[in-house]
């Protein structure tokens, strides 16, 4: 009689035990990390061979070390300012509107003619209107049944 035991695939797979790295190897990995924090796959394989470690262990060590670096030295605000200062501004889109059937007083325009404005100008005028409005917003009334 033949007995078969079926286990789910996830239950049959076991996680590898945590790898401990000797202090001498860790110091060598740190030294190499300071020279190159993002080695290629080939460089990782070379380091693993030279230190007699598994390639996957070295790869994971580099990933973890980069995360540690981000935790220890988070990107500063000046980094973001430099990044955003170097990126070109977004293009403005033109929007054609007719205000209440009449065009605003634009020199040389006819009544009812479309006026083209940039989205930046519209956003600026909306901000000005929201801060200069003298009439209060009407109160909302709610009735509970």
Secondary structure, 3 states (H helix, E strand, C coil): CCCCCCCCHHHHCCCCCCCCCCHHHHHHHHHHHHHCCCCCHHHHHHHHHHHCCCHHHHHHHHHHHHHHHHHHCCCCHHHHHHHHHHCCCCCCCEEEECECCECCCCCCCCCCCCEEEEHHHHHHHHHHHHHHCCCCCCCCCCCCC
